[in-house]
């Protein structure tokens, strides 16, 4: 996923609950909900239900052309139903499909990418097997903080409410993030005035956890000193603070956090984009390089939405790379990585908002391929510019099947063919999915 954020629960309805109905679940939706048909013909989206099951569900608020429905009981369970492995599954809203068996889960998850590409006009998808990250490997998370008296809750938003679920035994987080969250949970009451209704962005760098506290309240001198002491106690690499919507301000830096991309060591800006797991990053890099394997060495390629260089540096081992990114801090980090790896002759980095100033047709001349890894809302403007320009090879790294469907439709209409797709699952037990799709014309 290109941009991180707390997972927000669905909006509650104040309408009175309807009486439960007995429904037959026909299929799974894109969000992992079981879909059944109500007596009036509308679709009912039932969280926690599986295809083939007969369930009791209470219809609720309108959802698209149908309604959301609350699962009351499973009358006839699917053989694919399993007991959720996480102790927090019933409350936490972070993982929505832990009740799915492995075979159904893998088929449904890969099917999200296939369905998106089919909607774009590519029904015959050469889909690689689903590349999955293991539990306990997620290296970044945006957690909410709530204080209840002398007790602190640090976790994701709870299922079906605006509350926050405490997740000390979370199965998806890397152990280092779980330890940092536990330390924050224990220490948060010491900073009650600062951390009431705050959030914590955690990223695992090579030197340890980079923690960014976001709070509307401003820490005074003694509080800053106490936060610095906490950073040492928790063995953090760095502790940052900011108000919402503001850039991070370092409070304590014990070891400047870095990440490694290819041969480059890159300083990590607070909150900067980083693929959710190392396994996921490796799968994405491998898929991108495989899609370009037939290009000659030293060909010119563009890496758009380059971030701090996740793909730039692996690409530079074979190609000459134009890297463009809109976030100034990421571009600065990317340039430092270029210097540290001695790659100034192979990489040109540019700070550029590709939404307002996409790579033009003239700038595309001489490029053997374009790689793009846009944020969650996709790259409609840039893809349109590529479609109308001379570019003939595109590798699109998507973190949102809906945006992929829209942008791939532009390429389909411009005469591109789909050469292959690799679905990549970094956010286990959730509807989020990455996909590397390669196109040519």
Residue pairs with C-beta under 8 A, 6 or more apart in sequence:
1 276
1 376
1 399
1 426
1 427
1 432
1 434
2 273
2 305
2 373
2 374
2 375
2 376
2 399
3 273
3 375
3 376
4 140
4 141
4 142
4 201
4 271
4 273
4 276
5 142
6 142
6 143
6 144
6 156
6 157
6 199
7 93
7 94
7 156
7 157
7 430
8 93
8 157
9 93
9 157
9 158
9 159
9 160
9 161
9 162
10 68
10 160
11 61
12 61
12 160
12 161
12 162
13 60
13 61
15 60
15 61
17 58
17 60
17 70
18 58
18 59
18 60
19 58
20 56
20 57
20 58
20 72
20 73
21 38
21 39
21 44
21 56
21 57
21 58
21 59
22 54
22 55
22 56
22 75
23 36
23 37
23 38
23 44
23 46
23 54
23 55
23 56
23 57
23 69
24 36
24 37
24 53
24 54
25 34
25 35
25 36
25 46
25 49
25 50
25 51
25 52
25 53
25 54
25 55
26 35
26 36
26 37
26 51
27 34
27 35
27 51
28 34
28 35
28 50
28 51
28 104
28 108
29 35
29 45
30 112
30 115
30 401
30 431
31 45
31 47
31 96
31 431
32 47
32 96
32 97
32 100
32 108
32 430
32 431
33 45
33 46
33 47
33 48
33 49
33 68
34 45
34 46
34 47
34 48
34 49
34 50
34 51
34 53
34 55
35 43
35 44
35 45
35 46
35 66
36 43
36 44
36 46
36 49
36 55
36 57
36 69
37 43
37 44
38 44
38 59
38 66
38 67
42 65
42 66
42 67
43 64
43 65
43 66
43 67
44 57
44 59
44 66
44 67
44 68
44 69
45 63
45 66
45 67
45 68
45 69
46 55
46 57
46 69
46 70
46 71
47 68
47 70
47 71
47 96
47 159
47 160
48 71
48 99
49 55
49 57
49 71
49 74
50 77
50 78
50 80
50 81
50 99
50 100
50 104
51 78
51 80
51 104
52 78
52 80
53 74
53 75
53 76
53 77
53 78
53 81
54 74
54 75
54 76
55 71
55 72
55 73
55 74
55 75
55 76
56 71
56 72
56 73
56 75
57 69
57 70
57 71
57 72
58 69
58 70
58 72
59 67
59 68
59 69
60 67
60 68
60 69
60 70
61 67
61 68
62 68
70 160
74 81
78 104
79 101
80 100
80 101
80 103
80 104
81 99
81 100
81 101
82 98
82 99
82 100
82 101
83 99
84 90
84 95
84 98
84 99
85 98
85 135
85 171
86 92
86 95
86 98
86 169
86 170
86 171
86 429
87 169
88 155
88 165
88 166
88 167
88 169
88 170
89 95
89 98
89 99
90 159
91 158
91 159
91 165
92 155
92 156
92 158
92 159
92 165
92 167
92 170
93 156
93 157
93 158
93 159
93 160
93 165
94 155
94 156
94 157
94 165
94 167
94 170
94 172
94 430
95 171
95 172
95 428
95 429
95 430
96 159
96 429
96 430
96 431
97 105
97 108
97 429
97 430
97 431
98 429
100 108
100 429
105 429
106 130
106 132
109 130
109 423
109 425
109 433
110 127
110 129
110 130
110 423
112 401
112 423
112 431
112 433
113 125
113 127
113 398
113 401
113 404
113 421
113 423
113 433
113 435
113 437
114 125
114 127
114 421
114 423
115 401
116 398
116 401
116 402
116 404
116 405
116 408
116 435
117 125
117 404
117 405
117 408
117 418
117 421
117 437
118 125
119 405
119 409
120 404
120 405
120 406
120 407
120 408
120 409
120 411
120 412
121 408
121 409
121 412
121 413
122 408
122 412
122 417
122 418
125 418
125 421
126 418
126 419
126 420
126 421
127 420
127 421
127 422
127 423
128 287
128 420
128 421
128 422
128 423
130 423
130 424
130 425
131 279
131 280
131 283
131 287
131 422
131 423
131 424
131 425
132 425
132 428
133 276
133 277
133 279
133 280
133 425
133 426
133 428
134 279
135 171
135 172
135 428
136 171
136 172
136 173
136 174
136 175
137 172
137 174
137 277
137 278
137 279
138 172
138 173
138 174
138 177
138 276
138 277
138 426
138 427
138 428
139 174
139 176
139 177
139 203
139 204
139 274
139 276
139 277
139 278
140 177
140 201
140 202
140 203
140 204
140 274
140 276
141 173
141 177
141 201
141 202
142 199
142 200
142 201
142 202
143 154
143 155
143 156
143 181
143 199
143 200
143 201
143 202
144 153
144 154
144 155
144 156
144 157
144 164
144 198
144 199
144 200
145 152
145 153
145 154
145 164
145 184
145 188
145 195
145 197
145 198
145 199
145 200
146 152
146 153
146 163
146 164
146 196
146 197
147 153
147 188
147 189
147 192
147 195
147 196
150 189
151 189
152 184
152 185
152 186
152 188
152 189
152 195
153 164
153 165
153 166
153 185
154 164
154 166
154 167
154 181
154 184
154 185
154 188
154 200
155 164
155 165
155 166
155 167
155 170
155 181
156 164
156 165
156 167
157 163
157 164
157 165
158 164
158 165
159 165
166 185
167 173
167 181
168 178
168 181
168 182
168 185
169 178
170 178
170 181
171 428
172 427
172 428
172 429
173 181
174 204
176 204
176 208
176 209
177 202
177 204
177 209
179 209
179 234
180 202
180 209
180 211
180 234
180 236
181 200
181 202
183 230
183 233
183 234
184 200
184 211
184 234
187 230
187 233
187 234
188 195
190 226
190 230
191 219
191 223
191 226
191 227
191 230
193 217
193 223
194 213
194 215
194 217
194 219
194 223
195 213
195 215
196 215
196 217
197 215
197 216
198 213
198 214
198 215
198 216
198 217
199 213
199 214
199 215
200 211
200 212
200 213
200 214
201 211
201 212
201 214
201 270
201 271
202 209
202 210
202 211
202 212
203 209
203 210
203 212
203 257
203 268
203 271
203 272
203 274
204 210
205 237
205 257
205 258
205 259
205 268
206 257
206 258
206 259
206 260
207 237
207 254
207 255
207 256
207 257
207 258
208 235
208 236
208 237
208 254
208 255
208 257
209 234
209 236
209 237
210 236
210 237
210 238
210 240
210 257
210 268
210 270
211 231
211 234
211 236
211 238
211 239
211 240
212 239
212 240
212 241
212 242
212 248
212 270
212 271
213 227
213 239
213 240
213 241
213 242
214 241
214 242
214 243
214 244
215 241
215 243
216 243
216 244
218 243
219 227
219 241
219 251
224 251
227 239
227 241
227 251
227 252
228 239
228 251
228 252
230 239
231 238
231 239
231 251
231 252
231 254
232 252
232 254
235 254
236 252
236 254
237 253
237 254
237 255
237 256
237 257
238 250
238 252
238 253
238 254
238 255
238 256
238 257
238 270
239 250
239 251
239 252
240 248
240 249
240 250
240 251
240 270
241 248
241 249
241 251
242 248
242 249
247 270
247 329
248 269
248 270
248 271
250 270
256 267
257 267
257 268
258 265
258 266
258 267
258 268
259 265
259 266
259 268
259 274
259 308
260 266
261 308
261 309
261 310
261 312
261 313
261 314
261 337
262 313
262 314
262 316
262 317
262 341
263 313
263 317
263 341
263 343
264 309
264 313
264 337
264 338
264 340
264 341
264 343
265 337
265 340
265 341
266 308
266 309
266 313
266 333
266 334
266 336
266 337
266 340
267 333
267 336
267 337
268 274
268 308
268 333
269 308
269 327
269 329
269 330
269 332
269 333
272 307
272 308
272 327
272 329
272 330
272 333
273 307
273 308
273 310
273 327
273 330
274 281
274 307
274 308
274 310
275 281
275 284
275 310
275 426
276 426
276 427
277 426
279 426
280 424
280 425
280 426
280 434
281 310
283 422
283 424
284 310
284 311
284 373
284 397
284 424
284 434
284 436
285 310
285 311
285 314
287 422
287 424
287 436
288 311
288 314
288 315
288 371
288 395
288 397
288 436
289 314
289 315
289 318
291 395
291 419
291 420
291 436
291 438
292 301
292 315
292 318
292 319
292 368
292 369
292 371
292 393
292 395
295 301
295 318
295 319
295 368
295 369
295 393
296 368
297 318
297 319
298 318
298 319
298 320
299 319
299 320
299 368
299 369
300 319
300 320
300 321
300 322
300 366
300 367
300 368
301 315
301 319
301 320
301 321
301 322
301 367
301 368
301 369
301 370
301 371
302 321
302 322
302 323
302 324
302 359
302 364
302 367
302 369
302 370
302 371
303 311
303 312
303 315
303 321
303 322
303 323
303 324
303 371
303 372
303 373
304 324
304 354
304 359
304 370
304 371
304 372
304 373
304 374
304 379
304 382
305 324
305 325
305 326
305 354
305 372
305 373
305 374
305 375
305 379
306 312
306 323
306 324
306 325
306 330
306 334
306 349
306 373
307 325
307 327
307 330
307 334
307 373
308 330
308 333
308 334
308 337
309 323
309 333
309 334
309 337
309 338
310 373
311 371
311 373
311 397
312 321
312 323
312 334
312 347
312 349
313 337
313 341
313 343
313 347
315 321
315 371
316 343
316 346
316 347
319 346
319 368
320 346
320 347
321 346
321 347
321 348
322 348
322 350
322 367
323 334
323 347
323 348
323 349
323 350
324 349
324 350
324 351
324 352
324 354
324 359
325 331
325 334
325 349
325 350
325 351
325 352
326 351
326 352
326 353
326 354
326 355
328 351
331 349
331 350
331 351
334 349
335 349
338 344
338 347
338 349
354 374
354 379
354 381
354 382
355 379
355 381
355 382
356 381
358 381
358 382
358 384
358 385
358 386
359 370
359 382
359 385
359 386
359 389
360 385
360 389
361 385
361 388
361 389
361 390
364 370
364 385
364 386
364 389
364 390
364 391
365 390
367 391
368 393
369 391
369 392
369 393
369 394
369 395
370 386
370 391
370 393
370 394
370 395
371 394
371 395
371 397
372 379
372 382
372 383
372 394
372 395
372 396
372 397
373 397
374 382
374 397
374 398
374 403
375 399
376 399
376 400
376 403
377 400
377 403
378 398
378 400
378 403
378 404
378 406
378 407
379 396
379 403
379 407
380 406
380 407
380 410
383 396
383 407
383 410
383 411
384 410
386 394
386 411
387 410
387 411
387 413
387 414
387 416
388 414
392 440
392 441
393 438
393 439
393 440
394 411
394 416
394 438
394 439
394 440
395 436
395 437
395 438
395 439
396 404
396 407
396 408
396 436
396 437
396 438
396 439
397 434
397 435
397 436
398 404
398 407
398 434
398 435
398 436
398 437
399 432
399 433
399 434
401 433
401 435
404 435
404 437
408 418
408 437
408 439
411 439
414 441
415 441
416 439
416 440
416 441
417 439
417 440
417 441
418 437
418 438
418 439
419 438
419 439
419 440
420 437
420 438
421 435
421 436
421 437
421 438
422 435
422 436
422 437
423 433
423 434
423 435
424 433
424 434
424 435
424 436
425 433
425 434
426 432
426 434
427 433
